[in-house]
């Protein structure tokens, strides 16, 4: 994912340089239209940040050395509605589906490792405020921030009895912060964007205790996304 991150950063700034050299102004009346619609395609990396519970140091888990969460890739698809508020601010609402995987590795003193991978599908509806710089020919930079409610609508992480191994809540709210670049073409606007997301809720439920969730006190979802958004120009 580090290579993908560097690729997107280079792409954003390289595109800005190329379009700043272009003499033609594309979609010159784009900002005169107050509402725009489009869609997004994205790659992302997700992982759990967690705290150990008091049970972790109890005699019941004397054979457990440590627990680690590893980031795994996924992808997102969604639709965008952008509403111009007062320059330079826009309100953006999104409806997107996120296909994710989360991995937890349990390391034991005898050298054995138990790995649990949880494929999950989320329905997400970020509400974001976008601050855009002054347009320079066919590009401009922006920063974006807001909240992202999400609902897990599908997961495969069951034990032999068919129960959720970690016992996680399906609803979460995250804070999102990112930056990107608007690149204006003749018929549409392309926006490469990098966005970081951090959950604001402890999604660990622990109503059904087991050997996998007892050593853990809190789980927070973290996510780094790389988007390409496409929005139509004025008629």
C-alpha positions as CSV (number, residue, x, y, z in Angstrom):
1,X,0.0,0.0,0.0
2,X,3.0,2.4,0.5
3,X,3.8,2.1,-3.2
4,X,0.2,2.9,-4.1
5,X,0.2,5.9,-1.8
6,X,3.4,7.2,-3.4
7,X,1.9,6.6,-6.8
8,X,-1.2,8.7,-6.0
9,X,0.8,11.5,-4.6
10,X,3.1,11.6,-7.6
11,X,0.0,11.4,-9.9
12,X,-1.7,14.3,-8.2
13,X,1.2,16.7,-8.4
14,X,2.4,15.5,-11.9
15,X,-1.1,16.1,-13.2
16,X,-1.2,19.6,-11.7
17,X,2.1,20.4,-13.4
18,X,0.9,19.1,-16.8
19,X,-2.5,20.9,-16.7
20,X,-0.9,24.1,-15.5
21,X,1.1,24.2,-18.8
22,X,-2.1,23.8,-20.9
23,X,-3.4,26.9,-22.6
24,X,-7.0,25.7,-23.0
25,X,-9.5,26.2,-20.3
26,X,-11.8,23.2,-19.9
27,X,-15.3,23.4,-18.4
28,X,-15.0,27.2,-17.8
29,X,-18.5,27.4,-16.5
30,X,-18.2,24.4,-14.1
31,X,-18.5,26.5,-10.9
32,X,-21.5,28.4,-12.2
33,X,-23.6,25.2,-11.7
34,X,-24.4,24.7,-8.0
35,X,-25.0,20.9,-8.0
36,X,-22.9,18.2,-9.6
37,X,-23.2,14.4,-9.6
38,X,-20.7,11.7,-10.3
39,X,-19.3,8.4,-9.2
40,X,-16.1,7.1,-7.5
41,X,-13.8,4.1,-7.7
42,X,-11.3,3.5,-5.0
43,X,-8.8,1.2,-3.4
44,X,-8.3,1.1,0.3
45,X,-6.4,-0.6,3.2
46,X,-8.2,-1.4,6.4
47,X,-7.0,-2.6,9.8
48,X,-8.1,-2.8,13.5
49,X,-6.4,-0.7,16.2
50,X,-7.1,-2.4,19.5
51,X,-6.4,-2.3,23.3
52,X,-5.8,-5.3,25.4
53,X,-8.2,-6.1,28.3
54,X,-7.4,-7.1,31.8
55,X,-8.0,-10.7,30.9
56,X,-5.0,-10.7,28.6
57,X,-2.7,-10.9,31.6
58,X,-4.9,-13.4,33.5
59,X,-3.8,-17.0,34.0
60,X,-6.4,-18.1,31.4
61,X,-4.3,-16.6,28.7
62,X,-0.8,-17.4,30.0
63,X,-0.1,-19.2,26.7
64,X,-1.0,-16.2,24.5
65,X,2.0,-14.1,23.6
66,X,0.4,-11.3,21.6
67,X,-2.2,-10.3,19.1
68,X,-1.6,-8.3,15.9
69,X,-3.9,-6.8,13.3
70,X,-2.6,-6.6,9.7
71,X,-3.9,-4.2,7.0
72,X,-5.5,-5.8,4.0
73,X,-6.6,-4.3,0.7
74,X,-10.1,-3.8,-0.6
75,X,-12.1,-1.6,-3.0
76,X,-15.0,0.8,-3.0
77,X,-17.7,1.9,-5.5
78,X,-20.1,4.8,-5.0
79,X,-22.1,7.8,-6.1
80,X,-21.4,11.5,-5.3
81,X,-23.6,14.5,-4.9
82,X,-21.8,17.8,-4.6
83,X,-23.5,21.1,-3.5
84,X,-21.8,24.4,-3.8
85,X,-22.3,26.3,-0.5
86,X,-20.3,29.5,-0.5
87,X,-17.0,29.7,-2.3
88,X,-14.6,28.0,-1.5
89,X,-16.7,25.5,0.3
90,X,-18.7,22.5,-1.1
91,X,-20.9,20.0,0.7
92,X,-20.4,16.5,-0.5
93,X,-22.7,13.5,0.2
94,X,-21.7,10.0,-0.9
95,X,-23.3,6.6,-1.0
96,X,-20.8,3.9,-1.4
97,X,-20.2,0.2,-0.9
98,X,-16.9,-0.9,0.6
99,X,-15.5,-4.4,0.3
100,X,-13.0,-5.0,3.0
101,X,-11.0,-7.6,4.8
102,X,-9.7,-7.5,8.4
103,X,-7.0,-9.8,9.8
104,X,-6.2,-10.7,13.4
105,X,-3.2,-13.0,14.2
106,X,-3.0,-14.6,17.7
107,X,0.6,-15.7,18.6
108,X,1.1,-18.3,21.2
109,X,4.2,-19.2,23.3
110,X,4.4,-22.6,21.8
111,X,5.1,-21.0,18.4
112,X,1.6,-21.6,16.9
113,X,-0.4,-18.8,15.2
114,X,-4.1,-18.6,14.8
115,X,-5.1,-16.2,11.9
116,X,-8.6,-15.0,11.5
117,X,-9.6,-13.1,8.3
118,X,-12.9,-11.3,8.3
119,X,-14.3,-10.4,4.8
120,X,-16.9,-7.6,5.3
121,X,-19.1,-5.5,3.1
122,X,-20.1,-2.0,4.3
123,X,-22.7,0.5,3.2
124,X,-21.2,3.9,3.8
125,X,-22.7,7.4,3.6
126,X,-19.9,10.0,4.2
127,X,-21.0,13.7,4.7
128,X,-18.0,15.9,3.9
129,X,-17.0,19.5,3.7
130,X,-14.7,20.4,0.8
131,X,-12.4,23.4,0.8
132,X,-11.0,24.1,-2.6
133,X,-8.2,26.4,-3.7
134,X,-8.5,29.0,-6.4
135,X,-8.6,27.4,-9.8
136,X,-5.5,27.7,-11.9
137,X,-6.4,26.9,-15.5
138,X,-7.4,23.3,-15.5
139,X,-6.7,22.2,-11.9
140,X,-7.0,23.1,-8.3
141,X,-6.1,21.5,-5.0
142,X,-8.6,20.7,-2.2
143,X,-8.8,19.3,1.4
144,X,-11.8,17.5,2.6
145,X,-13.1,16.4,6.0
146,X,-16.3,15.1,7.7
147,X,-18.1,12.1,9.2
148,X,-18.7,8.7,7.7
149,X,-21.6,6.6,9.1
150,X,-21.2,2.9,8.0
151,X,-23.3,-0.2,8.4
152,X,-21.9,-3.7,7.9
153,X,-24.3,-5.5,5.6
154,X,-22.3,-8.7,5.1
155,X,-19.5,-10.6,6.9
156,X,-17.9,-14.0,6.9
157,X,-16.3,-14.6,10.3
158,X,-18.0,-17.5,12.0
159,X,-17.0,-20.3,14.3
160,X,-18.3,-23.9,14.1
161,X,-21.5,-22.8,15.9
162,X,-22.1,-20.0,13.3
163,X,-21.4,-17.2,15.7
164,X,-19.2,-14.1,15.1
165,X,-15.8,-14.9,16.5
166,X,-15.0,-11.3,17.7
167,X,-18.7,-10.3,18.3
168,X,-18.5,-6.8,16.6
169,X,-21.1,-4.1,16.3
170,X,-22.4,-3.6,12.7
171,X,-22.7,0.2,13.0
172,X,-19.8,2.6,13.2
173,X,-19.1,6.3,12.6
174,X,-15.7,7.5,11.4
175,X,-13.9,10.8,11.1
176,X,-12.4,11.4,7.6
177,X,-9.7,13.7,6.4
178,X,-8.1,13.9,3.0
179,X,-6.7,15.9,0.2
180,X,-6.7,15.8,-3.6
181,X,-6.8,17.6,-6.9
182,X,-9.6,18.6,-9.3
183,X,-8.5,18.1,-12.9
184,X,-10.8,19.5,-15.6
185,X,-11.2,17.8,-18.9
186,X,-13.4,18.8,-21.8
187,X,-16.4,16.8,-20.7
188,X,-15.8,15.9,-17.0
189,X,-13.8,16.6,-13.9
190,X,-11.4,13.9,-12.5
191,X,-10.3,14.1,-8.9
192,X,-7.6,11.8,-7.5
193,X,-8.0,11.8,-3.7
194,X,-6.3,10.3,-0.7
195,X,-8.4,10.0,2.5
196,X,-7.7,8.7,6.0
197,X,-10.6,7.4,8.1
198,X,-10.6,6.6,11.9
199,X,-13.5,5.1,13.7
200,X,-15.1,7.0,16.6
201,X,-16.8,4.0,18.3
202,X,-15.5,0.9,20.0
203,X,-17.1,-1.7,17.7
204,X,-16.3,-4.6,20.1
205,X,-19.6,-5.8,21.5
206,X,-18.4,-8.7,23.8
207,X,-21.9,-9.9,24.7
208,X,-20.8,-13.4,23.7
209,X,-17.4,-14.0,25.3
210,X,-14.9,-16.4,23.9
211,X,-11.2,-17.0,23.8
212,X,-10.8,-14.6,20.9
213,X,-12.5,-11.5,22.2
214,X,-11.8,-11.8,26.0
215,X,-8.2,-10.6,25.7
216,X,-9.3,-7.5,23.8
217,X,-10.9,-4.4,25.4
218,X,-11.5,-2.1,22.4
219,X,-11.4,-2.2,18.6
220,X,-11.2,0.9,16.4
221,X,-11.4,0.7,12.6
222,X,-8.7,2.6,10.6
223,X,-8.7,3.0,6.8
224,X,-6.7,4.7,4.1
225,X,-8.4,5.1,0.8
226,X,-7.3,6.2,-2.7
227,X,-10.1,7.5,-4.9
228,X,-10.7,8.4,-8.5
229,X,-13.9,10.5,-8.6
230,X,-15.6,11.5,-11.8
231,X,-18.1,14.4,-12.0
232,X,-20.0,15.7,-15.0
233,X,-19.6,19.2,-16.3
234,X,-22.2,21.8,-17.1
235,X,-24.6,21.3,-20.0
